[in-house]
Amino acid sequence: MATLNVAGRIALGREGLPVDAVGRGNIWLEEDYGPRTVQIAQEIMLKSLLGTDPGELELVVFDYNLRGVAAPFAGLQADHLLRVLITEKELGDYCVKLEQHIHGVHTVIQGRQRSLLDFRRATGKRVESYILVVITADMYMLNDHTKELMSILMAAGPAAGVTFLIVSPTPDDASVMFLSNKCHVITTNTSLTPNVSANTIIDSCADLAERFSKSTMDPVLFEDVCDTSPQAMWTGNSSDGVTFDVGMYGLETTRVTIGSNREQLHNALITGAVGQGKSNLIAVILHSLCQRYSPRELELYLLDFKEGVTLRQYANIDHQDYLPHVRALGLESDVEFGMAVLQHLYAVYQRRMRLFKRHSCQNIKQYRESTGAVVSRIVVVIDEFQMMLDDKSMARDVVAMLSKSTRLFRAAGIHFILASQTIASGIELSKDSDIFAQTPIRIAHRNSIRESEATLGLGNTAAADLHMGQAIVNLDYGAIASNRKVAVAWADDAVLSRLRRNWWIHARDFTRPPYVYDGTKVIRLDAASAEMLATRGGRPELFVGERISVGGSSLKLDFGEDSGRNMAVFGAGEEQFDDADIDVDEVTGIGPGATDDASDADADAQDEEHVNNAIGLLQNAAIALALRNTKGNAQFIVCDLTDADAAKRNDMNGFYQFMESIGFPVQRVEGKALGAVVNDLADSLTSRTADDDLVYLIGFGLDKVADMPKSFGKLVKDGPAKGVHVLGWWMKTSVFESHVGFGNNGYFDIKIMLRLDEREVQRQLGPFTAWKPRANRALVADSTYLSEPVTVIPYTPVNLETRRRITSALFGY
């Protein structure tokens, strides 16, 4: 049992006057406005602190008479061991908090012992904490309401660990108002010589702060709140909701059930300042759910809008096992993926409700009870969900989708846990919105008063008074009377990783690894090789990138001989960087004296930060068109006007060699010869027949073409129907428009936007198109086959490993 030191009785002055203190009684120190009174008060404060375990006693000082009683203790404020009240209103507000605190302590004790001190001694648990309230004021000058409330608090406080030290002149009615409230009176006539100095207090507080920083609280272990035995694994039934563990409230485990038809608690909100334990709590919730329910009873969708580090361990990244309950995992998610998950779940909701309707059921509970079939509950956890609203152009759509999700999905057994460091500011969400109205479960870690009220409701500032590792759990939309101050369990990863491994062993035969979305991850064409090769010989298709969706399907576009089937790529393909930041020869493996074979050595060395997505889009378009062409009736004409360094960084030589290896050698054209090629192709259109080879004219960096022949307009207009297509990259849309000629802009059905200003994008795609250029993203518009532009992660330029994988898939070696 833990040793719990508390200064229940202290000895004052050189005389050693015994006085009941923390948790036992109150003290009235008669004010004579001399220095001795302040010194005695400070000695009481210091000995109460030093006699109680570090961090277990909080000083609250109201120095209305400006006696400087708290001044030597100022060093404790940084550790939240000292709170200073300035105005009488602050005192009144704090007394209301003390009412709530004392009520909460009695609820924890539940009458098992007479006082918090006795309860702690009997249980050996650090339940709640002690408070010493120091008031230096003429008590009879305070307003009647404050005096009445303080009289009640002083009577009830000691049993709840709240002790008052009053430094005030003694009014005539003191015996009635205070002496009856367990108050030890030290009058001016009491023979007492103070035994501490200001320097002693300052040094002692510095030492106390140091000990507090090194002290460790008795943690509530995950095993203390959740049965981790093999016998308890997956014994839960999710028909009427799912239950997760949080921590300890007194001697009782705090558990929350989400989704029950009886309790109607369907969604939860978690907040907390940095470092206060929000990530730990999420881990506790997830693992208690996964221990209680099998992957058939529970599915998880996890999104992290921060760095995503804590979620990586749940996927089979760098290791074989995974968390079998997870269906989708968003590492460093962005708004598009967040919306994609919500849209995916909306489709799940619709399918489930149609199923329930066919069986005359209104919700998942009724369906399961009437049919006996198992339909899993789905819990969606979105960490830092407010970041989904940072993009102003999408904020309204996000709010609308979140509102619909939290309001409707519960009937289908889909529930949300939204977590955030801050919801009080910088968030396009009113506190009376559907999202909050549909989220009765509020869990708040320590935060500012403003954030506490934003989470729990106006006037509920309980989260501002917490210590790290504690949380207010409120199951009634933040109603003050429903506050529960809970010691959150500690998510020891050594314990949790063993559990995850065990779950995986039991579930690996009937589950698959979660789909992992990482918005920063480079994706190459080999990711789509199976799909690309599965229907070889069919219509020509371009594979441009991976859709931002649950499952990450590829975006493929029909590229048959129809009018308008040309492709234009716009904008910078890479971020600007200083040439001194990168050694091209080192990156590509191509340098002076290097052989052609050395160019293949670039694969693992290609610098992913400096690959050019525009070059990748054109390379991959050509490869896809070639691989799907089983007749061999296609010609590829390439004009590369990029600089030599860009060509090396993006391994254009490797691209040419690969095209030749799959049977489609590239005809390379110098910039000066491009005009003649365009003229010849345009002139040949009238005589072309269905037996002629398809022709793909591909231009890299076409901004450098100063005099594009007028026949280029004829080529893009009439060429596709004759089997001649243009695929080009322009940095600037103005140059593109001058090249194609007036009225021919629309003959490029496919337009792909990279790092391009939104105004330029709207010039090409319409005034209502929203686009925020960023790394590793492309906006794809196809006026024929896409109803609206689609954001993708573009396939980057091919490297050696990509070529090897595609070759292996194609030839079987």
Beta strands, then each sheet from edge to edge (+ up, - down):
strand 1: 9-12
strand 2: 17-20
strand 3: 26-30
strand 4: 57-63
strand 5: 82-85
strand 6: 130-136
strand 7: 162-168
strand 8: 183-186
strand 9: 242-249
strand 10: 252-258
strand 11: 267-271
strand 12: 298-304
strand 13: 326-331
strand 14: 377-383
strand 15: 414-420
strand 16: 441-444
strand 17: 470-474
strand 18: 484-488
strand 19: 515-518
strand 20: 541-547
strand 21: 554-558
strand 22: 567-570
strand 23: 634-640
strand 24: 666-668
strand 25: 694-700
strand 26: 724-730
strand 27: 750-753
strand 28: 778-782
strand 29: 790-794
sheet 1: 1+ 2-
sheet 2: 5+ 4+ 6+ 7+ 3+ 8+
sheet 3: 10+ 9- 18+ 17- 16+ 11+ 15+ 14+ 12+ 13+ 19+
sheet 4: 21+ 20- 29+ 28- 27+ 22+ 26+ 25+ 23+ 24+
end
